[in-house]
Amino acid sequence: MLLSPSKPQYVPSQLQVAIANDFEYLLTHLKDAVFVIAGDFNSFDTCFLERDFGLQQMVTTVTHGSKIIDKVFVRDPELFTCYTIKSIVKTKHLAVILHSATRSLLTPRGTLRRKVIVHVYDLKLHNIIRLGHAINDFDWNDLLSSSQDVSVVCSLFISSIRQLINHCIPAKTVKISPRDPSCITPVIKAMLNKRRKLRRSGRTDEANILAEKN
């Protein structure tokens, strides 16, 4: 969490560089991690998080007075739900709640894994090429000129990319059960499901080939 006082003792530009360097390091060494940057940013310019790193700001309602100064930035917005509520602590700020989009706020104690539903995309070369053509043919000029606010343009860009991906890349829905070992990723689960269907239909040779990939 980053706390940014209204009268900071640091130089904002130096803090921005420090955050950018640290986050670049984390992205390089923890590529599969889920990142959340959150805090009371006050007047600190956070545009670089969206512009340079493609993060999305999740808080959409005012959190203090008439401004959004309590912000939450994530790399994978589809994984989260975010909203504000009145805090039980005496403060002028609203409380910001961020939780997984695939689970309830009330999770039984001791639950280490939960049933989740994810999409596994078919990343075969012809699908990637199709997506590349779609991105190239898309009219980005209208999007870039739609607003002077970089946050708005960034959100529109991310939304457009997602639409193109969903249109060009086929996806399968996979359920991860609490009983599945932690080593079973969505991709592996999709392959196991496909292998099981092949064996049930008597296509054992194809199932065995798929088993070797697992």
C-alpha positions in Angstrom: 0.0 0.0 0.0 1.2 3.5 -0.9 0.3 6.4 1.4 0.7 9.8 -0.1 0.3 12.7 2.4 -1.3 15.9 1.2 2.0 17.7 2.1 4.6 15.0 1.2 8.3 15.3 2.3 9.4 13.5 -0.8 9.8 14.7 -4.4 6.8 13.3 -6.3 8.9 12.7 -9.5 11.5 10.7 -7.5 8.8 8.6 -5.9 7.3 7.9 -9.3 10.6 6.7 -10.6 11.1 4.5 -7.6 7.7 2.9 -7.9 8.2 2.4 -11.6 11.7 0.8 -11.1 10.4 -1.5 -8.3 7.3 -2.5 -10.3 9.4 -3.2 -13.4 11.6 -5.5 -11.3 8.6 -7.4 -9.9 7.1 -7.8 -13.4 10.4 -9.2 -14.7 10.9 -11.7 -11.8 7.3 -12.6 -10.9 5.6 -12.8 -14.3 2.7 -14.9 -13.1 2.0 -13.0 -9.9 -1.2 -11.0 -9.2 -0.3 -7.4 -8.5 -2.3 -4.8 -6.6 -1.2 -1.3 -5.9 -3.5 0.6 -3.6 -3.6 3.6 -1.2 -4.5 7.2 -0.5 -2.7 8.9 -3.4 -4.1 12.5 -2.8 -2.7 14.6 -5.6 0.1 12.2 -6.6 0.0 11.7 -10.4 -0.7 8.0 -11.0 -1.2 8.2 -14.8 2.1 6.4 -15.3 0.8 3.2 -13.8 -1.9 3.0 -16.5 0.2 4.5 -19.3 3.5 2.6 -18.8 2.3 -0.6 -17.2 -1.2 -1.1 -18.4 -2.7 -1.3 -15.0 -6.4 -0.4 -14.5 -7.7 1.8 -11.7 -10.7 0.0 -10.2 -12.3 2.7 -8.0 -15.0 4.5 -10.0 -16.8 6.5 -7.2 -15.6 9.4 -5.2 -13.8 8.4 -2.0 -13.1 11.8 -0.3 -15.2 14.9 -0.9 -15.7 15.2 -4.7 -12.5 13.3 -5.7 -11.2 9.8 -6.2 -8.0 9.9 -4.2 -8.1 6.4 -2.7 -7.2 4.2 -5.7 -6.6 0.5 -6.5 -4.6 -0.5 -9.5 -4.5 -4.0 -10.8 -3.1 -5.8 -13.9 -5.9 -8.2 -14.2 -9.2 -6.3 -13.6 -11.4 -9.3 -14.6 -10.2 -11.1 -11.5 -11.6 -8.5 -9.1 -14.7 -6.6 -8.0 -14.2 -3.2 -6.4 -16.6 -0.8 -4.6 -16.8 1.7 -1.8 -18.7 1.7 1.5 -18.9 4.0 4.5 -16.1 3.2 6.9 -16.7 2.3 10.5 -13.6 4.3 11.4 -14.0 8.0 11.9 -12.7 9.4 8.7 -13.7 11.6 5.7 -12.7 8.7 3.4 -14.9 6.0 2.2 -13.6 2.4 2.6 -12.5 0.7 -0.6 -13.4 -3.0 -0.9 -11.5 -5.2 -3.4 -12.2 -8.9 -3.6 -12.0 -11.8 -6.0 -14.6 -11.8 -8.7 -14.8 -15.6 -8.4 -15.6 -15.8 -4.7 -18.0 -14.5 -2.1 -16.9 -12.1 0.6 -18.0 -14.7 3.2 -15.5 -17.5 2.7 -15.5 -20.4 5.2 -12.5 -20.4 7.5 -9.8 -22.9 6.7 -10.7 -23.0 3.0 -7.4 -23.0 1.1 -8.7 -23.5 -2.4 -12.1 -22.7 -3.9 -14.0 -23.7 -6.9 -13.3 -21.2 -9.7 -14.3 -20.9 -13.3 -11.7 -19.6 -15.8 -11.3 -19.3 -19.5 -8.5 -21.2 -21.3 -7.6 -19.6 -24.6 -6.6 -21.6 -27.7 -3.2 -20.0 -28.5 -2.5 -21.9 -31.7 -0.5 -20.0 -34.2 -3.4 -19.4 -36.6 -5.5 -17.8 -33.8 -2.6 -15.5 -32.8 -2.2 -14.5 -36.5 -5.9 -13.8 -36.7 -5.7 -11.6 -33.6 -2.7 -9.8 -35.0 -4.6 -8.9 -38.2 -7.6 -7.7 -36.2 -5.4 -5.4 -34.1 -3.8 -4.1 -37.2 -7.1 -3.4 -38.9 -8.7 -1.8 -35.9 -9.2 2.0 -36.2 -7.2 3.2 -33.2 -7.4 6.9 -34.2 -10.9 7.3 -33.0 -10.1 5.7 -29.7 -7.0 7.8 -29.1 -8.9 11.0 -29.9 -11.9 10.1 -27.8 -10.7 11.9 -24.6 -7.9 14.0 -23.2 -7.9 11.9 -20.1 -5.2 9.2 -20.3 -7.1 7.0 -17.8 -10.2 7.0 -20.0 -8.2 6.2 -23.2 -6.4 3.4 -21.4 -9.6 1.9 -20.2 -11.1 2.0 -23.7 -7.9 0.5 -25.1 -7.9 -2.4 -22.7 -11.6 -3.0 -23.4 -11.1 -3.0 -27.1 -8.2 -5.4 -26.8 -10.3 -7.8 -24.7 -13.1 -7.6 -27.3 -10.7 -8.5 -30.1 -9.2 -11.3 -28.1 -12.6 -12.8 -27.3 -13.6 -12.5 -31.0 -10.4 -14.0 -32.4 -9.2 -16.5 -29.8 -11.5 -19.5 -29.0 -11.7 -20.2 -25.3 -12.9 -23.1 -23.2 -14.5 -22.8 -19.7 -12.7 -24.8 -17.1 -13.7 -25.4 -13.5 -11.0 -25.8 -10.9 -12.3 -27.7 -7.9 -11.0 -27.3 -4.3 -10.1 -31.0 -4.6 -7.7 -30.4 -7.5 -4.0 -30.4 -6.5 -2.4 -27.0 -6.5 -0.2 -28.1 -9.5 -3.3 -28.4 -11.7 -3.4 -25.2 -13.7 -6.4 -24.3 -15.9 -4.5 -25.3 -19.0 -3.6 -28.7 -17.6 -7.2 -29.2 -16.4 -8.5 -28.4 -19.9 -6.1 -31.0 -21.3 -7.2 -33.6 -18.7 -10.9 -32.9 -19.5 -10.2 -33.4 -23.2 -8.2 -36.6 -22.6 -11.1 -38.0 -20.5 -13.6 -37.2 -23.3 -11.4 -38.9 -25.9 -11.1 -42.0 -23.8 -14.8 -42.2 -23.2 -15.5 -42.0 -26.9 -13.0 -44.8 -27.6 -10.3 -42.6 -29.2 -7.6 -44.0 -27.0 -4.7 -43.3 -29.4 -5.5 -39.6 -29.5 -6.0 -39.7 -25.7 -2.5 -41.3 -25.2 -0.9 -38.7 -27.4 -2.5 -36.0 -25.3 -1.4 -37.8 -22.1 2.2 -37.5 -23.1 1.9 -33.7 -23.4 0.5 -33.6 -19.8 
